[in-house]
């Protein structure tokens, strides 16, 4: 790793799960497609900070086992008017490094359903090698903070709770630089 390396989401080893409650049962949805990346800064061999952290997805890439639940989710998220969910860090995230492990608290702006909120996301990471890092994080949010009315079903008999938990298990790989490509010449 060298100073200021860019990392991008790996094609494998990633998952985002959204969990919540309702008046009948707990529920879970999975994010099927998303993009994310960051800049890793270090001084010498010491890892110092994450910068320029981004995350984005389409609201319609959130899926459950039930198409009706998906539709109600997209309606609640106002997906027709605001199709993208986006996060961007607002400052450099200081890291605590211990060998191959890192911990930190990410601060940024989350845009959902046309609303923006400041959020903090504690995370842990481990370098599996010099070019791959696995990040695990979780944060609790409320739908009402984004002006989202929790969905209902069965003429209001089934009510979704306001609080949700979003868990991330992400694998990032160092982005190849232009001169890193192997030529056939």
GIQUITA-V932505 format. One record per backbone hydrogen bond with DSSP energy under -0.5 kcal/mol. CO is the residue of the C=O (numbers start at 1). NH is the residue of the N-H. Records with the same first field share a line. If there is no record, write none. Layout:
CO: NH / NH
//
This chain:
2: 5
5: 40
6: 175
7: 38
8: 173
15: 169
16: 31
17: 167
18: 29
19: 165
20: 27
21: 161
27: 20
29: 18
30: 32 / 63
35: 56
36: 9
37: 54
38: 7
39: 41 / 51
40: 5
41: 48 / 49
42: 44
43: 46
45: 47
46: 43
48: 95
49: 41
50: 93
51: 39
53: 89
54: 37
55: 87
56: 35
57: 85
58: 61
59: 62
61: 32 / 63
63: 30
66: 70
67: 71
68: 72
69: 73
70: 74
71: 75
72: 76
73: 77
74: 79
75: 78
78: 81 / 82
83: 59
85: 57
86: 111
87: 55
88: 109
92: 94
93: 50
95: 97
96: 103
98: 101
100: 127
101: 98
102: 125
103: 96
104: 123
106: 121
107: 90 / 91
108: 119
109: 88 / 111
110: 112 / 117
111: 86
112: 115
115: 112
117: 110
119: 108
121: 106
122: 138
123: 104
124: 136
125: 102
126: 128 / 134
129: 132
131: 174
132: 128 / 129
133: 172
134: 126
135: 170
136: 124
137: 168
139: 166
141: 164
142: 145
143: 146 / 148
144: 147
148: 150
151: 160
153: 156 / 158
154: 157
157: 159
158: 153
159: 23
162: 143
163: 21
164: 141
165: 19 / 167
166: 139
167: 17
168: 137
169: 15
170: 135
171: 10
172: 133
173: 8
177: 180
178: 181
//
